[in-house]
């Protein structure tokens, strides 16, 4: 698969977001809003880990949300205690 097709798939995964605004999608899946905007606009390309996560979000967003809920319980974000 060409780089352009992969990137198009990543944009589609971001656009999938059930009509959510970029900041809601980013927060839900642990991305920065700026990164998501850059991917959508084609200014930047997701790195390896982000590409994998976007591919899984595209295929099974509920599985990602379930996994992330466990991560938050077991490993809360440092700013969650502030």
NUTIVO-10636 format. One record per residue (C-alpha): chain; z, x, y; residue number from 1; residue in one letter. Coordinates in Angstrom, 2 decimals, padded with zeros to 5 digits, always signed. Layout:
! NUTIVO-10636
+----+---------+---------+---------+-----+----+
: ch :      pz :      px :      py :   i : aa :
+----+---------+---------+---------+-----+----+
:  A :       Z :       X :       Y : NUM :  a :
...
+----+---------+---------+---------+-----+----+
This chain:
! NUTIVO-10636
+----+---------+---------+---------+-----+----+
: ch :      pz :      px :      py :   i : aa :
+----+---------+---------+---------+-----+----+
:  A : +000.00 : +000.00 : +000.00 :   1 :  x :
:  A : -000.93 : +001.40 : +003.39 :   2 :  x :
:  A : +001.57 : +002.15 : +006.12 :   3 :  x :
:  A : +000.11 : -000.63 : +008.26 :   4 :  x :
:  A : +000.57 : -003.21 : +005.50 :   5 :  x :
:  A : +004.15 : -002.07 : +004.89 :   6 :  x :
:  A : +004.93 : -002.31 : +008.60 :   7 :  x :
:  A : +003.32 : -005.76 : +008.79 :   8 :  x :
:  A : +005.59 : -006.85 : +005.92 :   9 :  x :
:  A : +008.63 : -005.54 : +007.75 :  10 :  x :
:  A : +007.65 : -007.46 : +010.88 :  11 :  x :
:  A : +007.16 : -010.56 : +008.76 :  12 :  x :
:  A : +010.65 : -010.12 : +007.30 :  13 :  x :
:  A : +012.08 : -009.86 : +010.80 :  14 :  x :
:  A : +010.07 : -012.86 : +012.00 :  15 :  x :
:  A : +011.25 : -014.83 : +008.94 :  16 :  x :
:  A : +014.73 : -015.06 : +010.40 :  17 :  x :
:  A : +014.68 : -018.87 : +010.20 :  18 :  x :
:  A : +013.79 : -019.12 : +013.86 :  19 :  x :
:  A : +016.90 : -017.17 : +014.80 :  20 :  x :
:  A : +016.96 : -015.15 : +017.97 :  21 :  x :
:  A : +016.71 : -011.40 : +017.53 :  22 :  x :
:  A : +020.37 : -010.79 : +018.38 :  23 :  x :
:  A : +021.57 : -013.37 : +015.81 :  24 :  x :
:  A : +019.34 : -011.93 : +013.09 :  25 :  x :
:  A : +020.40 : -008.37 : +013.96 :  26 :  x :
:  A : +024.12 : -009.18 : +013.90 :  27 :  x :
:  A : +023.85 : -011.16 : +010.67 :  28 :  x :
:  A : +022.18 : -008.31 : +008.79 :  29 :  x :
:  A : +023.83 : -005.33 : +010.50 :  30 :  x :
:  A : +020.95 : -004.09 : +012.66 :  31 :  x :
:  A : +021.02 : -003.36 : +016.36 :  32 :  x :
:  A : +019.12 : -005.86 : +018.50 :  33 :  x :
:  A : +017.18 : -003.01 : +020.09 :  34 :  x :
:  A : +015.99 : -001.73 : +016.72 :  35 :  x :
:  A : +014.80 : -005.18 : +015.65 :  36 :  x :
:  A : +012.94 : -005.63 : +018.94 :  37 :  x :
:  A : +011.31 : -002.21 : +018.58 :  38 :  x :
:  A : +010.18 : -003.06 : +015.03 :  39 :  x :
:  A : +008.82 : -006.45 : +016.07 :  40 :  x :
:  A : +006.90 : -004.97 : +018.97 :  41 :  x :
:  A : +005.56 : -002.09 : +016.89 :  42 :  x :
:  A : +007.20 : +000.59 : +019.06 :  43 :  x :
:  A : +009.17 : +002.01 : +016.14 :  44 :  x :
:  A : +009.17 : +001.83 : +012.40 :  45 :  x :
:  A : +012.27 : +001.08 : +010.31 :  46 :  x :
:  A : +013.71 : +004.13 : +008.53 :  47 :  x :
:  A : +014.05 : +004.31 : +004.75 :  48 :  x :
:  A : +017.29 : +002.37 : +004.35 :  49 :  x :
:  A : +016.31 : -000.25 : +006.91 :  50 :  x :
:  A : +012.91 : -000.70 : +005.22 :  51 :  x :
:  A : +014.59 : -001.33 : +001.89 :  52 :  x :
:  A : +017.05 : -003.78 : +003.41 :  53 :  x :
:  A : +014.26 : -005.64 : +005.23 :  54 :  x :
:  A : +012.29 : -005.89 : +001.99 :  55 :  x :
:  A : +015.29 : -007.44 : +000.22 :  56 :  x :
:  A : +015.96 : -009.76 : +003.18 :  57 :  x :
:  A : +012.36 : -010.93 : +002.96 :  58 :  x :
:  A : +012.68 : -011.72 : -000.76 :  59 :  x :
:  A : +016.28 : -012.91 : -000.98 :  60 :  x :
:  A : +018.19 : -013.17 : +002.29 :  61 :  x :
:  A : +021.07 : -015.06 : +000.66 :  62 :  x :
:  A : +021.73 : -012.16 : -001.73 :  63 :  x :
:  A : +021.95 : -009.77 : +001.22 :  64 :  x :
:  A : +024.34 : -012.06 : +003.10 :  65 :  x :
:  A : +026.52 : -012.37 : +000.00 :  66 :  x :
:  A : +026.61 : -008.60 : -000.46 :  67 :  x :
:  A : +027.36 : -008.05 : +003.23 :  68 :  x :
:  A : +030.24 : -010.53 : +003.11 :  69 :  x :
:  A : +031.87 : -008.38 : +000.41 :  70 :  x :
:  A : +031.28 : -005.23 : +002.44 :  71 :  x :
:  A : +032.99 : -006.73 : +005.48 :  72 :  x :
:  A : +035.98 : -007.77 : +003.36 :  73 :  x :
:  A : +036.35 : -004.40 : +001.64 :  74 :  x :
:  A : +035.21 : -002.12 : +004.47 :  75 :  x :
:  A : +035.72 : -003.81 : +007.85 :  76 :  x :
:  A : +033.96 : -002.33 : +010.83 :  77 :  x :
:  A : +036.11 : +000.05 : +012.87 :  78 :  x :
:  A : +035.74 : -002.18 : +015.94 :  79 :  x :
:  A : +037.07 : -005.18 : +013.98 :  80 :  x :
:  A : +040.64 : -003.94 : +014.48 :  81 :  x :
:  A : +040.36 : -003.53 : +018.23 :  82 :  x :
+----+---------+---------+---------+-----+----+
